[in-house]
Every structure is written in structure tokens, then in C-alpha cells.
Amino acid sequence: MQVRRVIHSDLKQILDLYQHLNPSEILVSHEEKIEQTWNEILNSPYIRFYVLEKDLRILSTCVMSIIPNLSRGCAPYGLVENVVTDKNFRRQGLATQFL
């Protein structure tokens, strides 16, 4: 298994994985908006998007937003969101290892 930052071509696998997070959400009807948002994510200096991958299959994801900060010597901090693991690979401690 490998943890790495996302690349542009990961979008389809990530959208498929997000169906495990919100099964009732229909993503394909927003293709243009999704592509625009994906490019914003990839180009933002304040977002780190990671995947846990095995045999070229994305099993888990998480997104960290980096927030500039005026306290603690102006050290930024991160918030982790959208942690999701493929439902077929849950209860194996992948997300815990990942984080």
C-alpha cells in the first residue's frame, strides 16, 4: 500500500469512492462543476488531498485544509475532512494507518 497526493487522473476513482461516503448523492449531473472544483483543489496551496492506494486502486482518501494562523508564531494548522474508505475494505484499520 502507498499513501500519495492525488493527481488529476484520480478524479474518477475518487468520485466512485465518495459514493461510499454519500450513497444518495448524484455526482454525474454536476460534471462541469466537479471538474472546475477538482482543478481548484489541485492548484490550491492550502489543500492537501491524499489517497491510500493498493495495486493502482484507491482504497481510502482524506483532505487536509491548511489554515494560515496568527497565533503560535504564525504556524499554520490543518483540518482533516472527507476521510472515506471503500466499503469493501473497512474494518481493517486502513483509515487509521492512513491518518
Order of alpha helices (4+ residues) and beta strands (2+ residues): beta-alpha-alpha-beta-beta-beta-alpha
